Amino acid sequence: MIINKNHKDSVFSLLFSNPDTLRELYCAIEGISLPADVPVVINTLSDALFMDRINDISFEIGGKLVVLIEHQSTINPNIALRLLIYIARIYEKIVMDKKIYSTKKVVIPKPEFFILYNGEAPYPEVTVEKLSDMFENTIFLELPEKVIPALDLFVRIININEGKNEEILKRCQTLWQYSAFIGKVREYEKAGKNREDALKEAVIYCRNHDILEEWTSPELTDSMLSREIRC
């Protein structure tokens, strides 16, 4: 077992660590609204022994949907495979006390997968990655090609950089403010500041412009900057 003693939870995960902001985020992505009484329950995977977060965000909506959201600042062609591993572990948690070997069908929440991308490399506003695109080619086995693979997983990748997917950002204030914060960090870095100073300047800017108010107060600045910031 590899012990990660230097793991730092991300600012993104911190900002979306309560049911209300997750509800807002999901509704913004899908362009919908959910009834106020539909519960949102967080079930993000973690290593209890080493307090290590395994995936960024996962949560259930009304016991009917299970949503996995990852935040990426680099383009990762293996994300569909990673999410397959995550959802298998989450389903394991969900059905832990259910009798999966009984004659009664176990009902599980429908999964949805999203990547929120804010890297500097050019990327479309929205694209989809499929697990089946990673499968080995079996032509040399001289087997008939199956139209529908026995297993697949679709991940919607959404570009959340400033100027991209503005309708989604407008519908989720926390996401818009996070995007603005990252934009300021990059602006200060391009002006010649090192990462640490750029982060501090971005926090001060946000504090003065009522952005991420809950986390940019002088009392909480150190706590925020101690977390991983992907940009």
C-alpha positions as CSV (number, residue, x, y, z in Angstrom):
1,M,0.0,0.0,0.0
2,I,1.3,3.5,-0.9
3,I,0.7,6.0,1.9
4,N,0.2,9.5,0.7
5,K,1.2,11.6,3.6
6,N,1.3,14.8,1.6
7,H,-2.2,14.7,0.2
8,K,-4.0,18.0,0.2
9,D,-7.7,18.3,-0.4
10,S,-8.5,20.7,-3.2
11,V,-10.1,24.1,-3.0
12,F,-12.7,22.9,-5.6
13,S,-13.7,20.0,-3.3
14,L,-13.9,22.4,-0.4
15,L,-16.2,24.8,-2.2
16,F,-18.5,21.9,-3.2
17,S,-18.6,20.1,0.1
18,N,-22.2,20.6,1.2
19,P,-25.5,19.5,-0.3
20,D,-26.8,23.0,-1.2
21,T,-23.8,23.9,-3.4
22,L,-23.9,20.4,-5.0
23,R,-27.6,20.8,-5.8
24,E,-26.8,24.2,-7.4
25,L,-23.9,22.7,-9.4
26,Y,-25.9,19.8,-10.7
27,C,-28.9,21.9,-11.7
28,A,-26.6,24.4,-13.4
29,I,-24.9,21.7,-15.4
30,E,-28.2,20.1,-16.5
31,G,-30.1,23.3,-16.9
32,I,-32.9,22.1,-14.5
33,S,-34.3,22.7,-11.1
34,L,-34.9,20.1,-8.4
35,P,-37.7,20.2,-5.8
36,A,-36.4,21.7,-2.6
37,D,-37.3,18.6,-0.6
38,V,-35.3,16.2,-2.7
39,P,-32.3,15.1,-0.5
40,V,-28.7,15.4,-1.7
41,V,-26.4,12.9,0.1
42,I,-22.6,13.1,-0.3
43,N,-20.9,9.7,-0.7
44,T,-17.4,10.8,-1.8
45,L,-14.9,8.0,-1.5
46,S,-12.1,8.4,1.1
47,D,-9.5,6.3,2.8
48,A,-10.6,6.4,6.4
49,L,-7.2,5.3,7.7
50,F,-5.1,8.0,6.0
51,M,-7.9,10.7,5.6
52,D,-7.2,10.7,1.9
53,R,-9.9,11.7,-0.6
54,I,-10.0,9.3,-3.5
55,N,-12.4,11.0,-5.9
56,D,-13.3,14.7,-6.0
57,I,-17.1,14.6,-5.5
58,S,-19.8,12.0,-5.6
59,F,-23.4,12.3,-4.2
60,E,-26.8,10.8,-4.5
61,I,-29.9,12.8,-5.4
62,G,-33.1,11.4,-3.9
63,G,-31.6,7.9,-3.9
64,K,-32.4,7.8,-7.7
65,L,-29.2,9.3,-9.2
66,V,-25.6,9.0,-8.2
67,V,-23.4,11.8,-9.6
68,L,-19.6,11.8,-9.9
69,I,-17.9,15.0,-10.7
70,E,-14.1,15.4,-11.1
71,H,-12.2,18.6,-11.5
72,Q,-9.2,18.5,-13.9
73,S,-6.6,21.1,-15.0
74,T,-5.0,18.7,-17.4
75,I,-6.4,16.5,-20.1
76,N,-6.6,12.9,-18.9
77,P,-7.4,10.3,-21.5
78,N,-7.9,7.7,-18.8
79,I,-10.7,9.5,-16.9
80,A,-13.4,7.1,-18.1
81,L,-11.5,4.1,-16.6
82,R,-10.9,6.0,-13.4
83,L,-14.6,6.8,-13.1
84,L,-15.5,3.1,-13.7
85,I,-13.3,2.2,-10.7
86,Y,-14.9,4.9,-8.6
87,I,-18.5,4.0,-9.4
88,A,-17.9,0.3,-8.7
89,R,-16.7,1.2,-5.3
90,I,-19.5,3.6,-4.7
91,Y,-22.1,1.0,-5.7
92,E,-20.4,-1.4,-3.4
93,K,-21.0,1.1,-0.5
94,I,-24.6,1.6,-1.6
95,V,-25.6,-2.1,-1.8
96,M,-23.4,-3.2,1.2
97,D,-26.4,-4.1,3.3
98,K,-28.5,-5.5,0.5
99,K,-28.7,-9.2,-0.5
100,I,-27.3,-9.2,-4.0
101,Y,-27.4,-13.0,-4.2
102,S,-31.1,-13.2,-3.4
103,T,-33.8,-13.8,-6.0
104,K,-35.1,-10.2,-5.6
105,K,-33.6,-7.6,-8.0
106,V,-31.5,-4.9,-6.2
107,V,-32.3,-1.4,-7.6
108,I,-29.4,1.0,-7.8
109,P,-29.3,4.7,-8.6
110,K,-28.6,5.7,-12.1
111,P,-25.1,7.1,-12.6
112,E,-24.0,10.3,-14.3
113,F,-20.4,11.4,-14.8
114,F,-18.9,14.9,-15.3
115,I,-15.5,16.4,-15.6
116,L,-15.1,20.2,-15.0
117,Y,-12.0,21.3,-16.9
118,N,-10.1,24.5,-16.2
119,G,-6.7,23.9,-17.7
120,E,-4.8,26.3,-20.0
121,A,-4.5,23.9,-22.9
122,P,-7.2,24.6,-25.5
123,Y,-10.2,22.4,-25.1
124,P,-13.8,22.4,-26.5
125,E,-16.6,23.8,-24.4
126,V,-18.2,20.4,-24.1
127,T,-17.1,16.9,-25.2
128,V,-17.7,13.3,-24.3
129,E,-15.2,10.6,-23.5
130,K,-16.3,6.9,-23.7
131,L,-14.8,4.0,-21.9
132,S,-15.3,1.9,-25.0
133,D,-12.8,4.1,-26.9
134,M,-10.1,2.6,-24.6
135,F,-10.9,-1.0,-25.5
136,E,-8.3,-3.2,-27.4
137,N,-9.0,-3.9,-31.0
138,T,-10.0,-7.5,-31.4
139,I,-9.8,-7.7,-35.2
140,F,-6.8,-10.0,-35.2
141,L,-9.0,-12.6,-33.3
142,E,-11.2,-12.7,-36.4
143,L,-14.3,-12.2,-34.2
144,P,-17.4,-10.4,-35.5
145,E,-17.5,-6.8,-34.3
146,K,-20.3,-6.2,-31.7
147,V,-22.2,-3.0,-32.3
148,I,-22.9,-2.4,-28.6
149,P,-20.0,-3.2,-26.2
150,A,-20.8,-5.3,-23.2
151,L,-19.6,-2.4,-20.9
152,D,-19.4,1.3,-21.5
153,L,-19.3,4.6,-19.6
154,F,-19.9,8.1,-20.9
155,V,-18.2,11.2,-19.3
156,R,-19.3,14.7,-20.2
157,I,-16.3,17.1,-20.0
158,I,-17.3,20.7,-19.5
159,N,-14.8,23.6,-19.9
160,I,-15.3,26.0,-17.0
161,N,-12.6,28.5,-17.9
162,E,-13.6,32.2,-18.1
163,G,-15.6,32.8,-21.3
164,K,-16.6,29.2,-21.7
165,N,-20.0,27.7,-20.9
166,E,-21.2,31.0,-19.5
167,E,-24.8,29.9,-19.1
168,I,-23.7,27.1,-16.7
169,L,-21.5,29.6,-14.8
170,K,-24.3,32.1,-14.5
171,R,-26.6,29.4,-13.0
172,C,-24.0,28.4,-10.3
173,Q,-22.5,31.4,-8.5
174,T,-20.0,29.2,-6.6
175,L,-18.6,27.8,-9.9
176,W,-18.5,31.2,-11.5
177,Q,-16.6,32.7,-8.5
178,Y,-14.2,29.7,-8.5
179,S,-13.6,30.3,-12.2
180,A,-13.0,34.0,-11.6
181,F,-10.5,33.2,-8.8
182,I,-8.5,30.8,-11.0
183,G,-8.6,33.5,-13.8
184,K,-7.0,36.0,-11.4
185,V,-4.3,33.6,-10.3
186,R,-3.3,33.1,-13.9
187,E,-3.4,36.9,-14.6
188,Y,-1.0,37.6,-11.7
189,E,1.3,34.7,-12.8
190,K,1.5,36.1,-16.3
191,A,2.4,39.5,-14.8
192,G,5.5,37.8,-13.3
193,K,4.5,36.8,-9.8
194,N,5.3,33.3,-8.5
195,R,2.5,30.9,-7.7
196,E,2.5,31.6,-4.0
197,D,2.3,35.4,-4.5
198,A,-0.2,35.1,-7.3
199,L,-2.5,33.0,-5.1
200,K,-2.3,35.6,-2.2
201,E,-3.0,38.5,-4.6
202,A,-6.0,36.6,-6.1
203,V,-7.4,36.0,-2.6
204,I,-7.1,39.7,-1.8
205,Y,-8.8,40.6,-5.1
206,C,-11.6,38.2,-4.4
207,R,-12.0,39.5,-0.9
208,N,-12.3,43.1,-2.1
209,H,-14.8,42.1,-4.8
210,D,-17.1,39.9,-2.7
211,I,-15.9,36.7,-4.5
212,L,-15.8,33.5,-2.5
213,E,-16.5,35.6,0.6
214,E,-16.9,32.5,2.9
215,W,-13.3,31.4,2.2
216,T,-11.3,34.6,1.5
217,S,-11.7,36.3,4.9
218,P,-8.3,37.1,6.6
219,E,-9.1,34.4,9.2
220,L,-9.6,31.7,6.5
221,T,-7.0,32.7,3.9
222,D,-4.3,30.4,5.2
223,S,-6.7,27.5,5.4
224,M,-7.7,28.0,1.8
225,L,-4.2,28.4,0.5
226,S,-3.1,25.2,2.3
227,R,-5.3,23.3,-0.1
228,E,-4.5,22.0,-3.6
229,I,-5.3,24.6,-6.3
230,R,-5.6,23.2,-9.8
231,C,-5.0,25.7,-12.6
